Structures are given as C-alpha cells and as structure tokens.
Amino acid sequence: MTTVANPTYRQRIGYQAGLLGGFAMVAAAMLVMGDIATREAIDERQAEDLLASLGQVIPAGVHDNNLLADTLTLDTPDGTVTVYRALEGLDVTAVAFETVGQGYGGAIRVLLGVDKDGRILGARVLSHTETPGLGDHIEAARDDWILSFDGKSLGDPPPARWAVKKDGGVFDQFSGATITPRAVVKSVKEGLELFAAHRDALTASAVQQTATAQ
C-alpha cells in the first residue's frame, strides 16, 4: 500500500500561521460583503419603524409632509437631539423628539409628540430594559398607562403635580415598580421643558428658517 508523504512545509509554523491568516481574511471579507449587502435593507427597515412610531405620537391629520424629511437638531447639555417637525404647508403644527429617562434597569427611550402650543399629542416608549411583567407596562402594547400623557402640558397638571401619585403627582405607578413610571414621567416633563426653552426656533415656519439661513 502506497502512502503519500506529508510535505514538511505543512508542518512549519509559518505555513500554519499563514493558512490561519488566510482563512481569517476570507471570513472577514465575507462579513464585510454581507454587511454591505444588508445595510440598505436594515436602514430602510429602521426608517419604517421610526416613521411608524412617529405616526403614533403625531396624528396624520395635523401634517402633510414626510416627518423624516423635515428635521432640526438641538445641542443640549446631554447631547444632540433630533427634532422631527410636522408641517401643514410651511407652518409647523407639531414636533416630535426623543427624551431619555433612567429606570430601574437602565435607559428608557421615549418618543414625545408635542403640538405647537406645548401640549402632548402622544408618547411612546421606544426601548427599555425594565423588569418583564413589572416595568414593561410602560409599553403601549401591554398597557394604556402611556396614554395618560395625552393632552398634558407643563401647566396641566401644575409643575408640582408632574409626578406619580406616590410622590404627590397625578400619574399612576405600578405595583412593585414605582421607579419605572417615575422615570418616564420625569423624562416626559423634561421633554416639555426642552420644547418650551426652544419653542420659537422649533415652531418657526420654513419661510422664516430659510430667511435666517440666508
């Protein structure tokens, strides 16, 4: 029986290292190609999800524009905030932006829709890491608690009443999970305060902004 000798170069460390490196390069190239091939589809899906969320906090009847196309950015002490503007013609009817609260499990991202007069059109939790079965009642799909913000403003209720009932406020808390609703109430109030501080800039018509830019 004839046996094929194993070439000695295959036993060298340099050959084995090169072979391993070659496989790593091929794998990396495949990952890059896969990322490029799926990036556009992922971006489109994210845009669709965001537009769907915006549609829950800004009613279709108050604007005739693409909310994703008309945006402004605000520089705040906590970072840059993207503001989506609802327009009827060139007039701003409402805005939406993200505000973040710190819950029991971490950051709670809330999308807030506010009309030009500073009244809440809607609020939706975009993401959170709160305890399942307790803190997740802030999700619209699980509970209608988040709807309690509809129609509220900085003056309604008064500032001192912008809290959960346990803290003397008007908003319900959850049994065993007070920290979570407390964080959302705080972040929504801070969102209204942000709008109030920048109201003139956020609600300026497109004509005024074009003139300012020139």
N, C-alpha and C positions, 0 to 999 in steps of 0.2 A: 504494500500500500504506500502510495506516494504522498508525502506531506509537503505543504507549502511553507517555506521558512518565513517567519515574521521579520520583515525588514528591520534592521537595527535602528533606523532613523525614527521609527514609530515609538521607540522606547525612550527617545530623548525628551527631556523636559521642555525644550524649546518647541519641539513639534507639537506636543500635547497642549502647551500654553497657546500656541498659535491656532490650533484646532478649536480650542475652547473660545478663544477670542473671536474666531470666525463665526462660530455659532451665535455668540452674543451679538455680533454686528448684524447678522441676518435677522435675529429676533427683534432687535431694536428697530431695524428698518421696517419690519412688518408692523410693529406697533405704531410707528410714525405714519405709515401709509394708512393704517386703519383709523388713526385719529383724524387725518386729513379727509378721509372718505366719509366719516360720520359727523365731522364738526358742523357742517352746514345744516344737516338734519337736526342735530342737537340744538343748535342756535334757533332754528325755526320752531322747534317744539317749546323751547323756553319762552320765546316771544309769544306763542299761542297761549301758554299757561299764564303769562303775565297779563296779556290782554283780557283773558277770561276773568282774572282776579280784579282787574281794573273795572270790568263791566259790573262787578258786584258792589263796588263802592261808588261808582259814578253812573247813574242811570243813563241809558241810551237816549232818553228824551231830552237831556239837557245839553247835548253837544252834537255837532255834525262833522267832527274831524276825527282823524286817526290819533288816538291818545298817545300811541308810541312815537308819533312823528313830531309832536309839539311838546318839547321838554325844556326845562330850565335846570340849572344846578345852583345849589346854595352851599356856600362854605360855612360850616358851623364848627364850634369847638370840638365836636365829636367826629368830624369828618365831612365829606361832601354828600349832599342829599340831592337825589334826582327827583324833580317835580314834574308830574305829568299834568298838562293843562287841558281842560275841556273847553272847547270854543264853539260859539254859535256865530258864524261869520268870523269877525275879528275880535269879538268880545269874549272875555274869559267868564265862564259861568261857574266853574269849579276847578279844583286841583286835587291831585292825589299824590301821596308820597309815603315813604316807609318810615316808621318810627320803631325804636327797639327798647324793650324793657328787659330787666334781669329777673327771671323767675327762679323757682327752686332748682330746676335742672340746668339752667343756663339762659342764653339769649332767647327772647321771644320777639320775632319779627312781625310787625303789624302794618298792614296797608291801610291807610286812612284817607277817606274821601271827604273833602270839605267844600261847601259852596262858597260863593264869593262874599257872603255875609258872615262867614265863620261858623256855619252850622254844619254838623256832621251829616253826611249823606250815607255813609256806611263805613264799617271797619271789618277787616278780615285778617285772621292770623295766617301768615304765610308759612312759618315754620317755628318749631319749638322742640324742646327735649324734656317736657314735663312728664310726670309720672302717669303712665297709661291708666285709665279708669278714674283718675282724680283730676289732675291738671288739664287733661285733654278736653275738658268741657268748654274750653275757650274756642274750640273749633266749631264753625257753623254747621258742619255735617253731623255733629254729635249733640249739640245743644243750641238753644236760641239765645243764650246769655249774651253773646257778642252783639246781638241786635238791640240791646238796651242802650247802646250809644247813639242810635239813630235819632237825629233831631236835636241832640245835645249841643251846647256851645260853652264857651268859657263862663258866661254869665248864667247859664241854665244847665245844671244847678250852679249855685254860687261857688266860688273857688274852694271854700272850706268844706263843701259837700262833695267835692270830687275825690271820693274815696269809697272803699267798701263799707258796708253797714257796720261791721265790727269796729271800724275806725271812725264812725260817726258820719259816714257818707251815705249815698243813695243807691250804690250798686251792690248787688248780691255777691256773697262769697260762696265758695263750695265747701261742703262738709269735708274736713280733713285736708283742705288745700287752699288756705287763705292767701298764701304767698303768691300763687299764680295769678288770680284775678286782681290782686293788689298791684302787681307789676304791670298788668295790661292797662288798668285804669290810670296809673301814673304815666305810662308811655303815651296813651291817647291824650291825656291832658297836656303833656309836654309837646305833643304834635300840634295841638291847638295854639299853644303859646308860640311855637315856631311860626305858624301861619300868621298869627297876629303881629309878630315882630317884623314880618316881611310882606305883609299884606299888599302894600302899594306896588311893590315890584312884581309879586306873583299874579296880581289881577290886572296889571296894566295891559291894555289892548295891544294886539300885534302891530297896529299902526304906530302907537307910542314907542314900542320897543324898537321898531325899525328906525324911527327917527333918532332915538337915543344912540343906536349902534352907529349911525352915520355921523 
